[in-house]
């Protein structure tokens, strides 16, 4: 299996939307501003963030577990998803003070994940040859 085949299996069938591109650009800007202000970058945490996002976006996203979860998510509806997000945020809010994790580790890990997502969105745009209606090489005549 070549790299092109593997990457195409991991990417969505549709091109990225402009929302995807804008959020990706904002994530890269955040990443550069945040990392420039850090005294220490944990390269191990950064690599872990990249690795986890690549594994979750690749093989895990195309597993039977992912298919079962994806089939059940629409049944939750928007309110159910919002409740899930709020419960996760509340759990993090309560657990974070109890766990003493250095900020540079969390920032490096999250930055690695954002970097991986930015690369995946860029690969998706290149592979699809367009961004939501705007084709690469398209001319306005």
C-alpha positions in Angstrom: 0.0 0.0 0.0 1.5 3.3 -1.1 1.4 6.5 0.9 -1.1 8.1 -1.6 -3.5 5.2 -1.1 -3.2 5.2 2.7 -3.7 9.0 2.8 -6.7 8.8 0.5 -8.3 6.1 2.7 -7.9 8.4 5.7 -9.3 11.6 4.2 -13.0 12.4 3.7 -14.5 12.0 0.3 -15.5 15.6 0.1 -13.2 18.6 -0.1 -12.7 20.8 3.0 -15.1 23.6 3.5 -14.1 27.3 3.9 -15.0 26.9 7.6 -12.4 24.1 7.8 -9.8 26.2 6.1 -10.5 29.3 8.3 -10.4 27.3 11.5 -7.1 25.7 10.3 -5.5 29.0 9.7 -6.7 30.3 13.1 -5.2 27.2 14.7 -1.9 27.7 13.0 -1.8 31.4 14.0 -2.7 30.4 17.6 0.0 27.7 17.5 2.7 30.1 16.3 1.7 32.8 18.8 1.5 30.4 21.7 4.7 28.5 21.0 6.6 31.7 20.5 5.7 32.7 24.1 6.6 29.4 25.7 9.9 29.0 27.5 9.9 25.3 27.0 8.2 23.1 24.4 7.9 19.4 25.2 8.7 17.7 22.0 7.5 14.4 23.4 4.1 15.9 24.2 4.0 17.6 20.8 4.8 14.3 19.1 2.1 12.5 21.2 -0.5 15.1 20.2 0.4 14.6 16.5 0.4 10.8 16.9 -2.9 10.6 18.6 -4.7 12.9 16.1 -3.2 10.9 13.2 -4.3 7.6 14.6 -7.8 8.8 15.5 -8.2 10.6 12.2 -6.9 7.6 10.3 -7.3 4.0 11.3 -9.7 4.7 14.2 -12.0 6.9 12.1 -12.4 4.0 9.6 -13.0 1.3 12.2 -16.3 -0.5 12.9 -16.4 1.2 16.3 -16.3 4.6 14.6 -19.1 3.5 12.2 -21.3 2.4 15.2 -20.7 5.7 17.0 -21.4 7.7 13.9 -24.6 5.8 13.4 -25.8 6.8 16.9 -24.7 10.4 17.0 -27.7 11.8 14.9 -30.1 10.2 17.3 -28.7 12.5 20.1 -29.7 15.6 18.2 -28.1 19.0 18.7 -29.3 19.3 22.3 -27.7 15.9 23.2 -24.4 16.8 21.6 -24.4 20.2 23.4 -25.1 18.4 26.7 -22.2 16.1 26.0 -19.8 19.0 25.3 -20.9 20.8 28.4 -20.5 17.7 30.6 -17.0 17.2 29.2 -16.1 20.9 29.9 -17.4 20.6 33.5 -15.5 17.4 34.0 -12.3 19.0 32.8 -12.9 22.1 34.9 -13.3 20.0 38.1 -10.5 17.5 37.4 -7.9 20.0 36.1 -7.1 21.6 39.5 -6.7 18.1 41.1 -4.1 17.0 38.6 -0.8 18.9 38.6 0.2 18.8 34.9 2.7 21.5 33.8 1.1 24.0 31.4 3.9 23.5 28.8 3.0 19.8 28.5 -0.7 20.5 27.9 0.1 23.3 25.4 2.6 21.2 23.6 0.2 18.2 23.4 -2.7 20.4 22.2 -0.4 22.2 19.7 0.7 18.9 18.3 -2.9 17.9 17.8 -3.7 21.2 16.1 -0.6 20.9 13.9 -1.7 17.4 12.8 -5.2 18.6 12.0 -3.8 21.5 10.0 -1.7 19.1 7.9 -4.7 16.8 7.4 -6.9 19.7 6.2 -4.2 20.8 3.8 -3.8 17.2 2.5 -7.6 17.0 2.1 -7.6 20.2 0.0 -4.7 19.0 -2.1 -6.1 15.5 -2.6 -9.6 16.8 -3.4 -8.2 19.5 -5.7 -10.6 22.1 -4.3 -11.9 23.9 -1.3 -15.7 23.7 -1.2 -16.3 25.0 -4.7 -13.0 26.7 -5.4 -10.9 24.5 -7.6 -7.2 24.7 -7.6 -6.1 26.3 -10.9 -9.6 27.7 -11.5 -9.6 31.0 -13.5 -12.2 33.7 -13.3 -12.9 34.8 -16.9 
